[in-house]
Amino acid sequence: MAVVHTSEIKLKVGLDENRVPEELTWSAEDGGINSEEAKALLLSVWDSKNKESLKIDLWTKDMPVEEMKIFFHQTLVTMADTFYKATQDEKMTATMKDFCEYFAEKLELK
């Protein structure tokens, strides 16, 4: 199957003098996003050659801890949903969702 269209997602990181992120912006032209501000990002990429995931975890120094807890919870829930879409494994998805509930409860997010 030939590639008929490409799409680009851009991440821009503004660093302070110590190379600590001060600003994060992202753009996805196909999605109508242009230089939108973000306070944190988690990016995972699968390296099929080495059979390992590679990651970039960044957050600005003014990202509030309480928002980081919410961000992680929402990311975990989304990962459970994505896991189901990719595998159709209902049992493990339910286990992951149970953990998400436990995580939210322990952090008093709900």
Secondary structure, 3 states (H helix, E strand, C coil): CCCCCCCCEEEEEEECCCCCEEEEEEEEHHHCEEEEEECEEEEEEEECCCCEEEEEEEECCCCCHHHHHHHHHHHHHHHHHHHHHHHCCHHHHHHHHHHHHHHHHHCCCC
